[in-house]
Structures are given as structure tokens and as C-alpha cells.
Amino acid sequence: QVQLVESGGGLVQPGGSLRLSCAASGSVTSINTMAWYRQPPGKGRELVAAIPSGGSTNYADSVKGRFTISRDNPNNTVYLQMNSLKPEDTAVYYCATSPFTIATVVADFGSWGQGAQITVSS
């Protein structure tokens, strides 16, 4: 089993930046894809960005050009750099891991972090 611990959430003004980190422990050899999801207030969970072990990233259209996902494989950590933040980015952000190279839906991910609140407001 994989355990995930997130850090880096908070309150930021529109146009600002934040970086989320997520450290994995436990059965890390089972990890292929690492990803970030988010859940806005009153809405479902949506994929923000994903990065398989091969390194080919994919992003939600709403964050392309503003967010960057990266991973540090030796330290089993995934990051989400968020720039030019907008109020509609307000959500709880979750990191997740999957044993699959292609993982795009919630059911593909077996391990989840505790969630980090990101609030974008002036």
C-alpha cells in the first residue's frame, strides 16, 4: 500500500503562485503514474495533471500553460507548480498514484493524499 502526504496549500491572491508537494512512502515500487486531482466546492473530483514514470505529462485544458507537474523519482515525490492562479482554481487538491501508465479516471488511482485546500481570493 502507498501512503501519500501533501503539503503546500493555502490562500493566495489572483495572479499569484503556489507549489504543492506530495511525498509517497510504502509500496512505492508499485507506482507508475502520479497525478493531481482537485475538487471545487460542490463539484466532483477532476484530473488536473498526470505524469507517468516515463515522464510524458498531460493537463486539463483549464490549467495548460499555468500549471506544471513534475516528479522526483528517487525521492518518490510529485510536485504541482501553479502560476497565474484564478479564483476558479479554488478547490481541495489531492495527489494520487496509479500502477498504470495510462491513468485518466478516478478508478485508475488506488492511493490518495489527504487533500490540500487552495483558495484563490483577493
C-alpha positions in Angstrom: 0.0 0.0 0.0 1.1 3.5 -0.8 0.8 6.4 1.7 0.8 10.0 0.4 1.4 13.1 2.4 0.7 16.5 0.8 2.0 19.9 1.7 1.9 23.5 0.3 -1.7 24.6 0.3 -3.0 28.0 1.4 -4.6 31.3 0.5 -3.2 33.3 -2.5 -4.4 36.3 -4.4 -5.4 36.1 -8.1 -2.4 36.0 -10.3 -0.2 34.5 -7.6 1.7 31.2 -7.4 1.8 28.2 -5.1 3.6 24.9 -5.2 2.1 21.7 -3.9 4.3 18.7 -2.9 3.3 15.1 -2.3 5.7 12.5 -0.8 5.0 8.8 -1.3 6.0 6.0 1.1 5.2 2.4 1.5 4.9 0.2 -1.6 6.5 2.8 -3.9 7.7 0.2 -6.4 4.0 -0.2 -7.5 3.7 3.4 -8.6 3.6 4.2 -12.3 1.5 7.4 -12.8 1.5 10.2 -10.2 -1.2 12.8 -10.6 -3.0 15.8 -9.1 -6.8 16.0 -8.9 -8.9 18.8 -7.5 -12.5 19.1 -6.1 -14.0 22.5 -6.2 -16.8 23.3 -3.7 -20.0 21.5 -4.6 -18.4 19.7 -7.6 -16.9 16.4 -8.5 -13.2 15.5 -8.5 -11.4 16.4 -11.7 -8.0 15.5 -13.1 -5.6 18.4 -13.1 -2.4 16.9 -14.3 -0.7 13.5 -14.5 2.8 12.2 -15.1 3.6 8.6 -15.7 7.1 7.1 -14.8 8.1 7.7 -18.5 7.6 11.4 -18.0 5.0 12.3 -20.6 2.7 14.8 -18.9 -0.9 15.6 -19.6 -3.0 18.5 -18.3 -6.6 19.6 -18.0 -7.3 22.3 -20.6 -8.2 24.8 -17.9 -4.6 24.7 -16.4 -2.5 24.3 -19.5 0.2 26.9 -19.7 -0.2 27.8 -16.0 0.4 24.6 -14.0 3.4 22.3 -14.2 3.6 18.8 -12.8 7.0 17.2 -12.1 8.3 14.3 -10.2 11.4 13.4 -8.3 11.6 9.6 -8.7 14.5 8.9 -6.3 12.6 10.7 -3.5 9.1 9.4 -4.6 7.7 13.0 -4.7 5.4 14.7 -7.1 5.0 18.5 -7.4 2.5 20.9 -8.8 3.7 24.4 -9.6 0.7 26.6 -10.0 1.1 30.1 -11.6 -1.3 32.8 -12.6 -3.9 31.4 -10.2 -7.5 32.3 -10.7 -10.5 32.2 -8.3 -11.9 29.2 -10.3 -8.8 27.3 -9.2 -10.1 27.3 -5.7 -10.5 23.6 -4.6 -9.2 20.9 -2.4 -6.2 19.4 -4.3 -5.4 15.7 -4.0 -2.3 13.8 -5.1 -2.9 10.2 -6.3 -0.9 7.3 -7.6 -1.7 4.6 -10.1 0.1 1.4 -11.1 -1.0 2.1 -14.8 0.9 4.0 -17.4 -2.3 5.4 -18.8 -4.5 6.5 -15.9 -7.2 9.1 -16.5 -10.1 8.4 -14.3 -10.6 8.2 -10.5 -10.9 4.4 -10.6 -7.4 4.1 -12.1 -5.9 5.5 -8.9 -5.6 3.4 -5.8 -3.9 5.7 -3.4 -4.9 9.3 -2.4 -3.4 12.0 -0.3 -5.4 13.7 2.5 -6.1 16.8 0.4 -4.7 20.4 0.5 -7.0 23.4 0.4 -6.1 26.1 -2.2 -8.1 29.3 -2.0 -7.6 32.0 -4.6 -9.2 35.2 -3.5 -8.4 38.9 -3.1 
